[in-house]
Amino acid sequence: MRTDSSPGTLPAREHLPATDAGTPVLDVVIPVYNEETDLRPCVVRLHAHLTRTFPYAFRITIADNASTDRTPLEAARLAAELPEVGTFRLEQKGRGRALRTVWSASQAPVLAYMDVDLSTDLNALLPLVAPLISGHSDLAIGSRLARDSRVVRGPKREFISRAYNLILRGSLQARFSDAQCGFKAIRRDVAQVLLPLVEDTGWFFDTEMLVLAERAGLRIHEVPVDWVDDPDSTVHIVRTATDDLRGVWRVGRALATGSLPLDRLARPFGDDPRDRELPDVPKGLARQLVGFCVVGGLSTLFYLALYSVFRQFSGSQIANALALLVSAVANTAANRRLTFGVRGRGGAVRHQAQGLVVFGIGLALTSGSLAALSAATTGPAHSTELAVLIAANLAATVLRFLLFRAWVFPDRDGFGGGPAHSVTTPADGTTAPYAPLPQRRVPEQQPHDRQPYEPQPYDRQSHERRSYEPPCRPYRTTQIRAGDAADGTWRDGTMRSQPVRPHDNDPGDAR
């Protein structure tokens, strides 16, 4: 699991500004491996749909994922015939590697991908990317398991898909409904920070990206889709399921040990009212009381359970101290996040240290109560000890809330706890314009290619060929290695793909 630093702080989410016709807003990537038969119908159909319905300039990028058939030739012909179509050639396999490489090199502000079989109805494409264009969401996924989705597929794949998502919910606490639908989109500024944290290069890439995004607090938009299963799919179900389970274990272990720097992503995107100082808005005392009571009730049950366990092999004073110490650490962490709304790791050590001081006061109250009980009664019953501890803990709870609110998590910024996150914006308050498409050289005609064909510029509005040169020439076929940008540079601090591991290039894997 990578722990390298992110390339910077994301700005606040904003609606993408209107751009020139030659600057694509959306880049749809189609990863392919030995798809010489299905590639042309897919690209032609997708191009026609976007031309007819998409209100922004777009680009379609064919990610040729180390194909060994005539897929590269067919991709090159499509790029020559359709101005909005480009192609990348990767020398190593892996859908995740292909998406990371193409997305990292793309200059479009919204990045998407879909499977070449077009199992998902294309009418869901605009609803998929609209929340990203408007600045409402950071990622968007098509869901086959949503209530309004209409899906046609066999019982075997239906069972596998639902079982896999149940595993994600149970093991990684995922709240999104469908991790494997090949119909997703992400904002480019989010991808630049998120992709360096994603390790998988195969089919688990989607799941890992979504889990990390959700844990970091990014907003994921789900779109119900109409989906028809492709009976000719080349996906190896057993091998894919095995790899996915390994990925679930790896990501779960990394999240449990805290080895992922998710705090680099856990910052306001400009849309969280909890991070703003709003006039005439109460500071949330009632909400804090409710949250503190809920956390306190759960902590009390946790404390009593620990005390009962420790009391089996130690005296009442030692059992009380150990149970109170463990529950106090958990209580401080829960109140920090849930009651007082402090996010990120900043000040966590100081808060825990102050919480231990509060713990000492609670320990004095409860220990003093036990000492008074022992002095008043010889050999008190266990139930009597619990009753005295409950009463002492109620008193300690009230004091703990007052100390937490006034000392540990004071209201210093108009919000009921902890300093608000800051948002880095340009000094003049403006947004940087999107760069136009870079010029690329068209590769020389290969001996086995068809007769060279020079396409005329295509007008998306009138659907007619025009005689003048467009302001920006389209992308052409470019051969690159995985992890390298098409023009040999690495813009905006985006990441390089990691070296290929031995299991990444399995000749027997037809994925």
N, C-alpha and C positions, 0 to 999 in steps of 0.2 A: 504494500500500500504506500503510495507516494506521500511524502510530507513536505515537498518542496514548496517554496513560497509562491503566492499568487502574484500576477503581474500588476496588481494595483487595486485601488478602491473603486468600486462601481459608482457611477453617478446616480442621481435620483431617476426613477423611471419617468419618462415623458413620452407624449405622443410623438411618433416619428414625423419630422417636418416633411412638407411636400418637396420633392426633388425633381431634377431634370428628367426628361423622358429616357435619357440614355443611362441613368444610374439605377440599377436594379435594387428594389427594396427587399425582394424575396429571392432566395437561392434554394431551389428544391434539388436535393441530392438523391440520385437513384443508384444505390450500390448494386453492382451486378457481378456475377461469376458464371461464365459459360451460359449466357442468355442470348445467343445469336438469334434465336427464333422469336422470343417474346420482346426483345428490346425495342424494335422499330414500332410495333403497334402501341406499346406503352408510351413511348416518348411522343409520338404523333398525337395520340389521344390526349395526353397531359398538356401538350403545347396548345392544341386547339381549345381545350377547356380554359386554360389561363388566358389565352388571347381573347376569348369571348366574355369571360366573367371577371377577371381580376383587374381592379382599377389602378394598379400600380405597375411600374416596370418590373420585370421578373427575369430570372435566369434558371435554366435547367442544367444541372451538372451530372453527367454520367460518371460514376466512380467505378472504373473498370478494375475489379478486385483480383488481379493476377489471373485473368481468364486465359485458357489455353486453346479456345476455339476461335471462331471468326468474330467474336464480340468486339474486339478493338477496331476492326475494319468497319463494322456496322456503326459503331459509335462515332468514328471519324466521318462517315458519310452523313450521319444525322447532323453533326456539328457544321458540316459544310452546307447543308441544305437549309437549316433553320437558324436564323441569326441569334436567337436567344439560347441556343444549346451549346454547351461546352463539354469537354471530356477530360478526365484525369486518368492516368494509368499508374497503378500501384503494383509493385513487384512482389508484395507479400499479401497473403490472404488475411481475412478477418474483417467482419463488417464494422466492428468498433474502430479498428485502425483506419478504415476507409473514411468513416464519418469524421473522426477526429482530424485527419489530415486535410480533408476538403473544407470542413468548417473552419479550421484554423487559418487556412489560406484565403478564404472568401472575405470580400469586403462588404457584402450585403448585410444590412442591419438585422434582418430576420432570416434564420436558417432553418430549413425543414428537410425531412427525408421521407420517402415512401418506398415500399417494396415494388419490384418490377412487375409483379403479377397484377397490381392495381386491384387487389381484393377489396380495398376500402373505396366506397363511393366517393368520387371527386367533389361532390357537392359539399362535403364536410371540410374542404381545404380552406375556403375563405373563413368560415367560423373558427377554424383552428388557429389561423395566424392573426385574425383581427384583434384579439386581446393583447397580443405582443406588439402590434403596430400602435395600438392606442396607449400602451404603457400600463395597462391594467395588470398583466401577468408577466412572469419571467420565462416559463416553459408552458407548452401545451401538448396534450396527448389525445389521441383518439382512443376511445374506450369501447370495446365490444361487450363489456359486462355491465354497462350502464343500463338503467331501467328502460330508457327509450331507444336503445340500440336494437337493430334488426340484423340477426346473424344467421347464416346458413352454413352449417358445418356438421361433421360427424360427431357421434357421442364420445369417441376416443379423444379427439382434440379438445372438445368441450370440457371433459373431465380433467385433462392435463392442465389446461389453462386455469380453470377454477382452483384446482389443487395447488398450483404454483402460487397463485395470488393469496391463497389462504396461508401458505408457508411464509410469504413475505409479511403478511399482517401479523402472524404469530411470532415470528423470529425477529424481524426488523421493525415492527410497529409501523409498517407502511400504511398510509391512508389512501393512496391513489388506487384505482380499481383495476387497471389493466397495464401491466408493465411491458408486455411483449407485442402489443399491436404495432406493426410497422408503419406508423403514421404519427410523427412527432415534429415539434418545432421548438426553437429556442432563440432568444434574443442574442445577438452576437456579443454584446458587452458582457452578458452573463456567461456565455460559452467560454470567453477568454479566461475567466477566473475559475470556472467550474471544471473544464476539461482537464487541466493539469492534475486534478485530484482523482480522476477516473483511471484505474489501472487496466481494466479488462479491454481486450482488443477484439473480442468475438461477440457472441450473441448476448452475453450478460452485460454488455456495455450500457444498454438502455436502462436496465434495472439499477445498476450501480449509480448511474447519473441521476436518476430520479430519487433514489434513496438519499444520496448526499444532498441534493437540492432541497428535499423536504426537511431533512434534519437541520439544514442551515437556515431554514425559515423562508426560502424562496416560494413564490406563489405558483402553483401548478394548476393550469386550467384544463378541464376535461371536456371532451366533445363526444356525445353519443354518435356512433357511426353505423352505417349499413355495410355489412361485411359478408362476402361470399368466399368460402374456403377454396383454395386452389388445390385440386386433387393431384396435380403434377409437381407439388412442392418438393424440392431436393433437400429439405432440412432433415437431418438425422435426429429423430425425436429423443431416442435414448441417450445418445452422446450429448445432445444439447441440454437435456435435463440434468445429466450428471455434472456437466460444466457449470450449470446454473446453481446447483446445490453447493458446489465448491465455492462459487462466488458469494453465495449467501453466507456461508461460514466465514469466509475471509473478511467480508465487509462487517458482519456482526462482531467479529473479534476486534477489528480495528475501532469500531464505534465503542465497544465496551472498554477498551484500554485507553481511549482518548488519544490515539495516535494520529488522528486526522485533524488538521488545522481548520475546522469548520468555522471558527470564529472570524476567519478572514472574510467569510461570506455573510455572517450574521451581523449585518449592519442595515440601517434604515435605507429604503429605496425612495424615500420622500413621500410615501403614501400611508405611513403608520401614524395615526393620531396619537398613539401613546408616546411618540418621540417628539411631540410638539408642545410648546407652551401656549395654551389656548386661553384667552381671557374669558372671564365669566363662566368658567367650567369648574365644578367642585373638584377638590384634590383627591377624591376617591376614598374618603374615610370609611364610608359604608361598605364599599367594595372590598377594601382591605380587611375590615372586620370579618366579613363573610369568608374571604379567602383564608384569613388567619385561623378562624374557627374550624374550617374544614381541615386545614393542615394540622391544627392542634389536635383535633379529634383522632385523625389517623395516626399522628405521632404518639398519642396516649395509648392507643391500642398496640402500636408497635413496641412502646416502652414496656407495657404490662406483659406482653408476650416474652420480651427479652428478660424481664425480671424473673418471670416464672422459670425460664430455662436456666438462667444463671443461679437461681436459688437452689437448684438441685445439687450443686457441688460447691457452694460457697455460702457465707453468712449473708444476712440481710443487707448490711451496710455495703459490702463489696458488690453484691448483686445489684443493689440500687445504683451504685456509682457507675458500674460498667453499662448497665442498661440505659441510664440517663446520658452517658457520654455518647454512645452510639446513636441513640435517638436524637440527641441534640444536634449532631453533625447533619443528619438527614433532615431535621426540622429547619435548620438554618438554610440549607441548600434549597429546600422546597419553598420556604417563605421568600427567599431572595428572588426566585424566578416567578412564582405564582402570585404571591401576595403583593410584593412591592415592584414587580415588573422590571427587575434588573436583568439584562441579557448580556451575553458574552462573558469572557473570563476575567475582564478587568476588575480588580479589587476583590476577587473571590477569596484570596488568602486572608486579606484584612477582615473581610466580613466574617469568615469562619473564626478568626482569632477573637473578634469582638463577641461572636456568638458563644465562644467558650467561656468568656467572662460572664455572660448571661447564664450560661450553664452552671457556673460556679455558684451563682446566687440561687438558682433553682435547687442545686445540690444541697446547699445549706438549709433551705426550707424543708426539703423532703427528708434529709438526714436528721435534722432537728426534730421533725415530727416522729420519725422512727425511734429516736432516742427517748423522746418524751413518752411514747407508747411503751417502750421497754421498761422505763422507770415506773410507769403507772401500773403495768400488768406483767406478771411473770408468765413467760411462755405464751404470748398472744397467738391466736389462730392465724393461719395464712389469709383467710378472708378478711380478718380485722386489719391486718397489715395492708392489704390491697385497698380497703376503704379509706384508711388514713392517708395512703399515698395518693389516692384520687383527689381527696380534699386538698392536700398540700400542692398537688400539681395544678389544680384550678387556680389557687392563689398565685403560684409561680407563672401560670400562663398569662394572667392579666398583667403581671409585672413584665413578663417577657415581651408582650406586645408593645407596651409603653416604651421599653428600652429599644426595641427594634425600630420603632417609628421615629423616636427622637434622637437616637444615637447611632445605631448600626446602619439604618437606611434612611437618613434624614431627607426631608423634602427641600432640595437646594435649587431646583430648576422649574418649579411650578408643576411638577408631576410627582405623584406620590411615591417616589423612591428612585434613588440612583441617578447619576448623571445621564442625560439623554445623549444618544449617539449623534455624532456630527456627520454632515454630508458634504463632501468635497465637490464644489462647483467652480466653474471658471470665474475669474475675477469680475468680468463684465456681465455675468449672468446669461451669456448666450451659449448656444450649443454649437459644437464644431460641425461643419457640413460634412456629408459623406463624400469620400473620395470617389472620383469617377473610375470607371473600369480601366485597369492598366492595359497597355497595348501588348499583344503577344504575337509572336511570329507563327505563321502557319507552316507546319512541317512540309518538307518537300514531298512531292507525289511519289509513292512507292510503286515499284514495277508491277505488283500484283493488284494495285487499285484499279478502279474503273477509270474511264476517261475523265480528265479533270473537269470540274464543273464550277463555274464562278457564279454564285448566287447574286441576284439583284437585291438591293435593300428592300426590306419588307415593312410596310406600313401597317401597324397593328390596328389603327383606327378604321381605315378604309378597306383592309384586307387586299390591297393591291400592291403590285411591284412598282416601285418608283425609280426614277432615273438618277436621283442625286444621292450623294454620299451621306450616310447618317453621321451624327456628331461623334459617335463612339462605336468603334468596330467591335463585333462580338468576339467572344472567346473561341479559340480553336483548340485542336487537340494538342496536349502537352504531356510528355512523359516525365514523371517524377518518381522519386523513391518515397516510401512511406516516411512521414515526419517532416518532409521538406515542402516549403511553399513552391508554387508553380514557377515563380520568377526567381527562385533561389534565395530569397530573403525571408526574414521572419518579422513581420510588422507588428507594431503595437505590443511588443512583449509577449506575443502568444507563444505557446509551448511547443517544444519538439517532442515527437513521439519517442518513447523509450526504445532501446535496442530490442531487436526481435528475440524472443525466447525460443528455445528449441521446439516447444509444443505449439508455437504459433503457426508454423508452416507444415501442416500435416498433409502429405500428398494424398492420403486416403480420405480427407474430409472434403466432401463436395459442397460444403456451404459457401 
